[in-house]
Amino acid sequence: LLVLPELFAAGYQFADKEEVGRMAAPVPDGPTSKHLMALAKVKDTVFVAGLVEQDGDSIYNSAVVVGPKGYLGKYRKTHIPQVDPGFYEKFFFKPGDSGWPGFDTAYLKLGVYICYDRHFPEGWRALALNGAEYIVNPSATVAGLSKYLWELEQPAAAAANGVFIGAINRVGSEEPWATTMN
């Protein structure tokens, strides 16, 4: 299982809605989803990858799940933040409507929750009730803003729901922040 960060191919900072629109593609028929499906087949692995998803006139912050046999599904980020400085997702993304699906892989039943979703316990619980054994949380989080909550919420959610949680974050730095939680 290889999990890539939230919006891994696009980066997290956007100049405007037009830039987001240029990065958006359908899931699973877009080029990044197709590339990941081909790679999953060759490498005999499961990928979870954060993408900018275009669905008709709507744009979502999504994660595609693919495996050696192809497309397994997607999760659309449910909770869209509007937090200063720099987290202006409500300008770009529609709240997800995918519910909390579990993905059957050859290895385990997988759940996906994206970044800011982690602050809300109902999704962790719904994923566990839907049979997820391992829940991944691809993120684009920075140290100063939520390091304390990062280290508190996810282990608590794992213990409360009897699941394992993989917390994945980006590396490097982007303006307006000087550091990230590597």
Secondary structure as UniProt FT lines:
FT   STRAND          2..3
FT   TURN            6..10
FT   HELIX           17..23
FT   TURN            27..29
FT   HELIX           31..43
FT   STRAND          47..55
FT   TURN            56..57
FT   STRAND          58..67
FT   TURN            68..69
FT   STRAND          70..76
FT   TURN            84..86
FT   HELIX           89..91
FT   STRAND          102..104
FT   STRAND          109..112
FT   HELIX           115..119
FT   HELIX           121..129
FT   TURN            130..131
FT   STRAND          134..138
FT   HELIX           143..161
FT   STRAND          164..168
FT   TURN            175..176
//
